[in-house]
Amino acid sequence: MVTCIDGHQMARQGRAGAALAVAAIASFFAGCIATGLIAGFAPPLAKIGQSFGAPEYFSLMVLGLGLAVVLARGSVIKAIAMIVLGLLLGLVGTDGNTGGTRFTLGITELTDGIDIATLAIGIFGVGEIITNLTQPQETRALAAKKITRLWPTRDDFRRAFPAVLRGTALGSILGVLPGGGATLSAFAAYALEKRWSRYPAQFGHGAVEGVAGPESANNAGAQTSFIPMLTLGIPGNAVMALMIGALTIHGIQPGPQIMGERPLMFWGMIASMWIGNLMLVIINLPLIGIWVQLLKVPYRFLYLAILLFCGIGVYTVGNSATAVLLAAFFGVLGYVFTRLECEPAPMILGFVLGPLMEENLRRAMRISSGDPAIFVERPISLGLLIASLALCLLVALPAIRSKREEAFQE
C-alpha cells in the first residue's frame, strides 16, 4: 500500500516499469540481507533462549503484548481492548488442567477451542471483502496500458540506493519487535525518506525513494520477524502466529530447541528464503505484463472466488461446518473493527499468546508453590517486567502519546 503512493504516480507518468523494477530489486536486496541476519543471529539467540524458564517466558509474553500496544496504530485504549479480547477468545474451550469447559456457551463444537485459521481468515479475509464491497468501485484503467520501459535510469538508481539501505536497516530492526513487522516498517520507512530526502515535495507525486524505501523495509521486516518466532516461539505479528499454527499441526514446536532438534528444517527454511527472494525477482521483472492482466477481472467475480477458497480452507482444518459459520461471524466482526478503527492484529497476538501465557503462569506457580515472587526473584524475568512497566509509563506520558499519534498519522 505504501509503495503504491508514489509507484502509482510513477505509472501515471509512464514510468510503471521503472517503479516495478525498483520495487523488485529493493525487495531482493533487503530480503537477502535480512535472511543473512536470521542465519547469523538466530543460533546465539537460541542459546540465550535456552536459559528461559516458565517465569521468563511469561514475562517475555507480557513485554510482547506491551510492545504490540505501543506499535499498534490508533488509540492505545483500543489496542489494549483488542489484546484483552484476543486473550479471552484464546481461553475458549477445555481447560487443560481441570478438564472443564470455558466460554463455550453450550456449543459442543467449541470444546476444542477456536482455531487460529478460523479467526484469522474471518477477520482478515472475510472482513476485508466486506470492507471492500462497501467502498466505491475502483478504476483500473492503468492496468490496460503496456509497460514500455522496464529498467530505471541512472538517476533513479542514484536516488534509490541510499533509500534501500536505510529501509533495509529500519525494517530489520522493526521486524524483530512484536507488533512491528512489514506493515509498520513500510510506513516508518516512508516517513523517514520524506524527512531525509532533498526533494520532499516530490513525495506523493512519483518520488523513486518513496518506492525503494518502503519496499525494502517491508521485505526486511517480514524476514526478520522470523527471528523471535524461531528462537523464542513468540509470534511477532499475525502472520507469524499463523506460521506457529502451521508448524504445530506438523508436530513442530518453535522455540530455542528447534535448531538442535530439527536442524535440517531450520536451515532448509533459511535456504528456502534465499530461493524465494530469487524467485521474487524472476516473477516480478519478466512476467509483470502477465500479472497485471488479473487486475482486469471485475471485483464482483473476484470476491466470490476469494470467499469460496476461504470457506474451503476453514472447513478442511477440522472438517467442521461450525468453523465456516464462525469465520463468517468473525468476518462481520472484522468489518465492525474497521469501521471503529480498531486494529485487529493485536487481537490475533493476544489470541495466540493467551494460552501460552496461562500455561507458563500456572507452571511458574507450581514451581514456586504458589508464590508470585518468583517473577521478580529471577533477574531475566524481573528485567522483562520492568521493561513492560516502563513502556506503559512512556505511552501514558502526554508528550510521548502526542508524538506517537503524529508518527502514525504521517
C-alpha positions as CSV (number, residue, x, y, z in Angstrom):
1,M,0.0,0.0,0.0
2,V,2.8,2.4,0.9
3,T,4.7,1.6,-2.3
4,C,1.6,2.5,-4.3
5,I,1.6,6.1,-3.1
6,D,4.5,7.1,-5.3
7,G,4.5,3.9,-7.5
8,H,1.1,4.8,-8.9
9,Q,2.2,8.3,-9.7
10,M,5.2,7.0,-11.5
11,A,2.9,4.8,-13.5
12,R,0.8,7.8,-14.4
13,Q,3.9,9.4,-15.7
14,G,4.7,6.4,-18.0
15,R,7.3,5.0,-15.7
16,A,5.5,2.0,-14.4
17,G,8.3,-0.3,-15.5
18,A,10.9,1.7,-13.5
19,A,8.7,1.7,-10.4
20,L,8.2,-2.1,-10.6
21,A,11.9,-2.8,-11.2
22,V,13.0,-0.6,-8.3
23,A,10.4,-2.4,-6.1
24,A,11.6,-5.8,-7.1
25,I,15.4,-5.0,-6.8
26,A,14.8,-3.3,-3.4
27,S,12.8,-6.3,-2.1
28,F,15.5,-8.7,-3.3
29,F,18.4,-6.8,-1.7
30,A,16.6,-6.4,1.6
31,G,15.4,-10.0,1.7
32,C,18.9,-11.3,1.2
33,I,20.4,-9.1,3.9
34,A,17.6,-10.0,6.4
35,T,18.0,-13.7,5.6
36,G,21.7,-13.4,6.4
37,L,20.8,-11.7,9.7
38,I,18.5,-14.7,10.6
39,A,21.2,-17.2,9.8
40,G,23.8,-15.2,11.8
41,F,21.9,-14.1,14.8
42,A,19.3,-16.9,15.3
43,P,21.7,-19.5,16.7
44,P,23.2,-17.3,19.5
45,L,19.7,-16.0,20.3
46,A,18.5,-19.6,20.6
47,K,21.3,-20.3,23.2
48,I,20.1,-17.4,25.2
49,G,16.5,-18.7,24.9
50,Q,17.6,-22.0,26.5
51,S,18.2,-20.2,29.8
52,F,14.5,-19.2,29.9
53,G,12.1,-20.9,32.2
54,A,8.3,-20.6,32.8
55,P,8.6,-17.2,34.6
56,E,10.9,-15.7,31.9
57,Y,8.5,-16.9,29.2
58,F,5.5,-15.4,30.9
59,S,7.3,-12.0,31.4
60,L,8.5,-12.1,27.8
61,M,5.0,-12.5,26.6
62,V,3.8,-9.6,28.8
63,L,6.5,-7.5,27.2
64,G,5.5,-8.7,23.7
65,L,1.9,-7.6,24.3
66,G,3.2,-4.3,25.7
67,L,5.2,-3.6,22.6
68,A,2.1,-4.6,20.5
69,V,0.2,-1.8,22.2
70,V,3.0,0.8,21.7
71,L,3.4,-0.1,18.0
72,A,-0.3,-0.5,17.1
73,R,-1.6,2.4,15.2
74,G,-4.5,4.4,16.5
75,S,-5.8,4.7,20.1
76,V,-3.8,3.0,22.9
77,I,-7.1,2.2,24.7
78,K,-8.4,0.4,21.6
79,A,-5.2,-1.6,21.2
80,I,-5.4,-2.7,24.8
81,A,-9.1,-3.6,24.4
82,M,-8.3,-5.7,21.3
83,I,-5.5,-7.6,23.1
84,V,-7.9,-8.3,26.0
85,L,-10.5,-9.6,23.6
86,G,-7.8,-11.8,22.0
87,L,-6.8,-13.2,25.4
88,L,-10.5,-14.0,26.2
89,L,-11.0,-15.7,22.8
90,G,-7.9,-17.8,23.5
91,L,-9.4,-19.1,26.7
92,V,-12.5,-20.6,24.8
93,G,-12.5,-24.4,25.0
94,T,-11.4,-27.0,27.5
95,D,-9.2,-26.2,30.4
96,G,-6.1,-28.5,30.1
97,N,-5.7,-28.7,33.9
98,T,-9.2,-29.1,35.2
99,G,-11.0,-30.6,32.2
100,G,-13.8,-28.1,32.5
101,T,-15.1,-26.0,29.6
102,R,-14.8,-22.2,29.4
103,F,-16.8,-19.7,27.4
104,T,-18.3,-22.4,25.1
105,L,-21.9,-21.0,25.5
106,G,-23.1,-24.6,25.4
107,I,-21.8,-25.2,21.9
108,T,-20.2,-28.6,21.6
109,E,-18.0,-27.7,18.7
110,L,-16.3,-25.0,20.8
111,T,-15.0,-27.5,23.4
112,D,-11.7,-27.8,21.4
113,G,-11.4,-24.0,21.2
114,I,-11.3,-21.6,18.3
115,D,-8.8,-22.5,15.6
116,I,-6.3,-19.8,14.6
117,A,-7.1,-20.3,10.9
118,T,-10.9,-19.7,11.5
119,L,-10.2,-16.5,13.4
120,A,-7.6,-15.1,11.1
121,I,-9.4,-16.0,7.8
122,G,-12.6,-14.5,9.2
123,I,-11.0,-11.3,10.5
124,F,-8.5,-10.6,7.7
125,G,-10.1,-12.5,4.7
126,V,-13.9,-12.2,5.0
127,G,-13.8,-8.9,6.9
128,E,-11.6,-7.3,4.2
129,I,-14.0,-8.5,1.5
130,I,-17.0,-6.9,3.3
131,T,-15.0,-3.7,3.7
132,N,-14.1,-3.6,0.0
133,L,-17.6,-4.2,-1.1
134,T,-18.7,-1.1,0.9
135,Q,-16.2,1.1,-1.0
136,P,-16.9,2.8,-4.4
137,Q,-15.8,0.8,-7.4
138,E,-12.1,1.3,-8.2
139,T,-10.9,2.4,-11.6
140,R,-8.2,0.2,-13.2
141,A,-7.5,2.0,-16.4
142,L,-3.8,1.9,-15.9
143,A,-3.8,-1.9,-15.9
144,A,-4.6,-1.9,-19.6
145,K,-1.6,0.2,-20.5
146,K,1.5,-1.6,-21.9
147,I,4.7,-1.2,-19.9
148,T,7.3,0.2,-22.3
149,R,10.4,0.7,-20.2
150,L,11.5,-1.8,-17.6
151,W,14.9,-0.6,-16.3
152,P,15.3,2.5,-14.2
153,T,17.6,5.3,-15.2
154,R,21.0,6.0,-13.7
155,D,19.4,8.9,-11.7
156,D,16.8,6.5,-10.3
157,F,19.5,4.2,-9.1
158,R,21.5,7.0,-7.5
159,R,18.4,8.2,-5.5
160,A,17.1,4.7,-4.7
161,F,20.2,3.0,-3.4
162,P,20.6,5.1,-0.2
163,A,16.8,4.7,0.4
164,V,17.2,0.9,0.0
165,L,20.0,0.8,2.6
166,R,18.0,2.9,5.1
167,G,14.8,0.9,4.5
168,T,16.7,-2.4,5.0
169,A,18.2,-1.3,8.3
170,L,15.0,0.1,9.6
171,G,12.9,-2.9,8.5
172,S,15.4,-5.4,10.0
173,I,15.1,-3.7,13.4
174,L,11.3,-3.2,13.5
175,G,10.7,-6.7,12.2
176,V,12.1,-8.3,15.3
177,L,9.8,-6.3,17.6
178,P,6.4,-7.8,18.4
179,G,3.6,-6.0,16.6
180,G,6.1,-4.4,14.1
181,G,6.8,-6.5,11.0
182,A,6.3,-5.5,7.4
183,T,3.4,-3.1,7.8
184,L,4.9,-0.7,10.4
185,S,8.3,-1.0,8.7
186,A,6.9,0.3,5.4
187,F,5.1,3.3,6.9
188,A,8.1,4.2,9.1
189,A,10.5,4.0,6.1
190,Y,8.3,6.2,4.0
191,A,8.2,8.8,6.8
192,L,12.0,8.6,7.2
193,E,12.6,9.0,3.5
194,K,10.3,12.0,3.3
195,R,12.2,13.7,6.2
196,W,15.6,12.7,4.8
197,S,15.1,13.5,1.1
198,R,16.4,16.6,-0.6
199,Y,13.2,16.6,-2.6
200,P,10.4,16.2,-0.1
201,A,7.9,18.0,-2.3
202,Q,8.1,15.1,-4.8
203,F,6.7,12.6,-2.3
204,G,3.2,11.7,-3.3
205,H,4.0,12.7,-6.9
206,G,6.3,10.0,-8.1
207,A,9.5,10.1,-5.9
208,V,11.5,6.9,-6.5
209,E,12.7,7.0,-2.9
210,G,9.0,6.5,-1.9
211,V,9.1,3.2,-3.7
212,A,12.6,2.0,-2.8
213,G,12.5,2.7,0.9
214,P,9.1,1.2,2.0
215,E,9.6,-1.8,-0.4
216,S,13.0,-2.8,1.1
217,A,11.7,-2.1,4.7
218,N,8.7,-4.3,4.3
219,N,10.7,-7.2,3.0
220,A,13.4,-6.9,5.6
221,G,10.7,-6.7,8.3
222,A,8.9,-9.7,7.0
223,Q,12.1,-11.7,7.1
224,T,13.5,-10.7,10.5
225,S,10.0,-11.3,12.1
226,F,11.0,-15.0,11.9
227,I,13.8,-14.5,14.5
228,P,11.6,-14.3,17.7
229,M,9.3,-17.0,16.3
230,L,12.0,-19.5,15.6
231,T,14.3,-18.7,18.6
232,L,11.7,-18.0,21.4
233,G,8.5,-19.4,20.0
234,I,6.9,-15.9,20.3
235,P,4.9,-14.7,17.2
236,G,5.8,-11.1,16.4
237,N,2.7,-10.5,14.2
238,A,-0.4,-12.2,12.9
239,V,1.5,-13.9,10.0
240,M,4.0,-15.4,12.5
241,A,1.1,-16.6,14.6
242,L,-0.3,-18.4,11.6
243,M,3.2,-19.9,11.0
244,I,3.3,-21.2,14.5
245,G,-0.1,-22.8,13.9
246,A,1.2,-24.5,10.7
247,L,4.3,-25.8,12.5
248,T,2.3,-27.1,15.4
249,I,0.0,-29.0,13.0
250,H,3.1,-30.9,11.8
251,G,4.2,-31.6,15.4
252,I,7.0,-29.0,15.4
253,Q,7.2,-26.7,18.5
254,P,9.0,-23.4,17.7
255,G,11.5,-22.3,20.3
256,P,15.1,-22.5,21.4
257,Q,15.3,-26.3,20.8
258,I,14.2,-26.2,17.2
259,M,17.8,-25.7,15.9
260,G,19.2,-28.5,17.9
261,E,16.3,-31.0,17.4
262,R,15.4,-30.1,13.8
263,P,18.5,-28.5,12.1
264,L,17.5,-29.7,8.7
265,M,14.1,-28.0,8.9
266,F,15.7,-24.7,10.2
267,W,18.5,-24.5,7.7
268,G,16.1,-25.7,5.0
269,M,13.8,-22.8,5.8
270,I,16.8,-20.4,5.6
271,A,17.7,-21.9,2.1
272,S,14.1,-21.5,1.0
273,M,14.2,-17.8,1.9
274,W,17.2,-17.3,-0.5
275,I,15.4,-19.2,-3.2
276,G,12.2,-17.3,-2.5
277,N,14.0,-13.9,-2.9
278,L,15.5,-15.1,-6.2
279,M,12.1,-16.2,-7.4
280,L,10.7,-12.8,-6.4
281,V,12.9,-11.1,-9.0
282,I,12.3,-13.8,-11.7
283,I,8.5,-13.5,-11.3
284,N,8.4,-9.7,-10.9
285,L,10.6,-8.5,-13.7
286,P,9.9,-10.6,-16.8
287,L,6.3,-11.7,-16.1
288,I,4.9,-8.4,-14.8
289,G,3.0,-7.9,-18.1
290,I,1.1,-11.1,-17.4
291,W,0.2,-10.5,-13.8
292,V,-1.3,-7.0,-14.4
293,Q,-4.0,-8.7,-16.5
294,L,-5.5,-10.1,-13.3
295,L,-6.4,-6.5,-12.4
296,K,-8.9,-6.5,-15.3
297,V,-11.1,-9.1,-13.5
298,P,-14.1,-7.3,-12.0
299,Y,-14.1,-7.4,-8.3
300,R,-17.7,-8.8,-8.3
301,F,-16.3,-12.0,-9.7
302,L,-13.1,-12.0,-7.8
303,Y,-14.5,-11.7,-4.3
304,L,-16.8,-14.7,-4.9
305,A,-13.7,-16.9,-5.6
306,I,-11.9,-15.5,-2.6
307,L,-14.9,-16.3,-0.3
308,L,-15.0,-19.8,-1.8
309,F,-11.4,-20.5,-1.0
310,C,-11.8,-19.0,2.5
311,G,-14.7,-21.4,3.1
312,I,-12.9,-24.4,1.8
313,G,-9.7,-23.6,3.8
314,V,-11.6,-23.1,7.1
315,Y,-13.7,-26.3,6.6
316,T,-10.7,-28.5,5.8
317,V,-8.9,-27.6,9.0
318,G,-11.3,-29.6,11.2
319,N,-14.0,-30.8,8.7
320,S,-16.5,-28.7,10.6
321,A,-19.3,-26.6,9.2
322,T,-19.4,-24.7,12.5
323,A,-16.0,-23.4,11.7
324,V,-17.3,-21.9,8.5
325,L,-20.1,-20.1,10.4
326,L,-17.6,-18.9,12.9
327,A,-15.4,-17.5,10.2
328,A,-18.4,-15.6,8.8
329,F,-19.1,-14.2,12.3
330,F,-15.5,-13.1,12.7
331,G,-15.7,-11.6,9.2
332,V,-18.6,-9.3,10.3
333,L,-16.7,-8.6,13.5
334,G,-13.6,-7.7,11.4
335,Y,-15.7,-5.2,9.4
336,V,-17.0,-3.7,12.6
337,F,-13.4,-3.3,13.8
338,T,-12.6,-1.5,10.6
339,R,-15.5,0.9,11.0
340,L,-14.5,1.6,14.6
341,E,-10.8,2.0,13.6
342,C,-9.7,-0.9,15.8
343,E,-6.6,-2.7,14.5
344,P,-7.3,-6.5,14.6
345,A,-3.6,-7.6,14.7
346,P,-3.2,-7.0,18.5
347,M,-6.2,-9.3,19.0
348,I,-4.6,-12.1,17.0
349,L,-1.4,-11.7,19.1
350,G,-3.5,-11.8,22.3
351,F,-5.3,-14.9,21.0
352,V,-2.1,-16.8,20.3
353,L,-0.1,-15.7,23.3
354,G,-3.1,-16.1,25.8
355,P,-3.0,-19.9,26.2
356,L,0.9,-19.8,26.3
357,M,0.8,-17.1,29.0
358,E,-1.7,-19.1,31.0
359,E,0.3,-22.3,30.7
360,N,3.6,-20.6,31.8
361,L,1.9,-18.8,34.6
362,R,0.5,-22.0,36.0
363,R,3.8,-23.8,35.5
364,A,5.6,-21.0,37.3
365,M,3.1,-21.1,40.2
366,R,3.6,-24.8,40.6
367,I,7.4,-24.4,40.6
368,S,7.2,-21.7,43.4
369,S,4.3,-23.4,45.3
370,G,2.0,-20.5,44.6
371,D,4.5,-17.7,45.4
372,P,4.2,-14.9,42.8
373,A,7.6,-13.5,44.0
374,I,9.2,-16.0,41.5
375,F,8.6,-13.4,38.7
376,V,10.7,-10.7,40.5
377,E,13.3,-13.0,42.1
378,R,14.7,-14.2,38.7
379,P,16.8,-11.5,37.0
380,I,15.7,-12.0,33.4
381,S,12.0,-12.1,34.4
382,L,12.4,-9.0,36.5
383,G,14.1,-7.1,33.7
384,L,11.4,-8.0,31.2
385,L,8.6,-6.9,33.7
386,I,10.4,-3.6,34.4
387,A,10.7,-3.0,30.6
388,S,7.0,-3.7,30.2
389,L,6.2,-1.3,33.0
390,A,8.5,1.4,31.5
391,L,6.7,1.0,28.2
392,C,3.3,1.5,29.8
393,L,4.5,4.6,31.6
394,L,6.1,6.1,28.5
395,V,2.9,5.6,26.4
396,A,1.0,7.3,29.2
397,L,3.1,10.5,29.1
398,P,1.3,13.2,27.1
399,A,4.4,14.2,25.1
400,I,5.1,10.6,24.1
401,R,1.5,10.0,23.3
402,S,1.2,13.1,21.0
403,K,4.5,12.1,19.2
404,R,3.2,8.6,18.7
405,E,-0.1,9.8,17.2
406,E,1.8,12.3,15.0
407,A,4.1,9.5,13.7
408,F,1.2,7.2,12.9
409,Q,-0.7,10.0,11.1
410,E,2.3,10.5,8.9
